Amino acid sequence: MNHTILKTAAGAVLGLAALTANAANVLVVLSDAAQLELRDNRSFNTGFYANELMQPVKKLLDAGHVVTFATPLGKAPTLDRLSVDKAYFGNDEASMREHLALLDKLQLTSALHSPVISLARVEQNGYGHYDAIYIPGGHAPMQDLLHSAPLGRLLRDFHANAKPTALACHGPIALLSAMEQPEQFTAALAAGGKAKAPAWIYAGYEMTVFSNAEEDASKGMLNGGAMKIWPQNALQRAGGVYSSAANWQSWVVADRELITGQNPASAVGVADQLLARLKR
């Protein structure tokens, strides 16, 4: 198995840098959800994490690549306001402002002007139009991406063609969509039973995701609520070979076409691995 583990402490198509002969078209898939359903009929306002989206997007654009944004339904995604914190940008206020300014320029979250397309449109365009996928975290993917049938078809195509597939923090939960009937699997997990995973293209892959330890340490963010499933448990039960670093430390795992990052601090490392793949 060819893999490495790196430990470090549209419609509309957007390309802000000049295109080069080797420019790739990277599909960035986000969630439509602005809330995560919790146990006991509670919910939690969520969305994508600013640094997990914008640090990789800026690196891709600066390298001359084209970025296409998509969500399952083509809705403008929601920024998780809790992620607007310089702590996620190396405590560098100027860096945070630079990345947020780019987010504003892209108009990604604008209900009227967002360039986001639907995954149905992606399918109509043809999966061959895209060279790589990137899925950032925030809790929103836990609401819809893990069960998205169009995303599952997209991931299975990329897997079959060994095309780079990169995900960060809670983003790797979206890999479950490549199962047949992932809703049944996650429902069994949520009920506390021994969920039997159906055939899964990523079974046996080394991977990471936001860890149980990090989930436990940050559960206060849920205002007393509790998540239905934890991503580490879900991916391990599905057949993933899981590893992680200490809480909040960057950890990037690359195995075959798959690149996964553990937490917000891993977004830059995931982007660097993806950029290295696109140079080949």
PyMOL commands that set and color helices and strands:
alter all, ss='L'
color gray80, all
select helices_A, chain A and resi 39-41+50-62+81-83+86-89+93-106+119-125+127-129+140-142+145-147+149-160+171-178+182-190+212-217+219-222+231-238+264-278
alter helices_A, ss='H'
color red, helices_A
select strands_A, chain A and resi 3-7+25-29+35-37+43-45+66-71+117-118+132-135+165-168+206-207+241-242+251-255+258-261
alter strands_A, ss='S'
color yellow, strands_A
deselect
rebuild
show_as cartoon
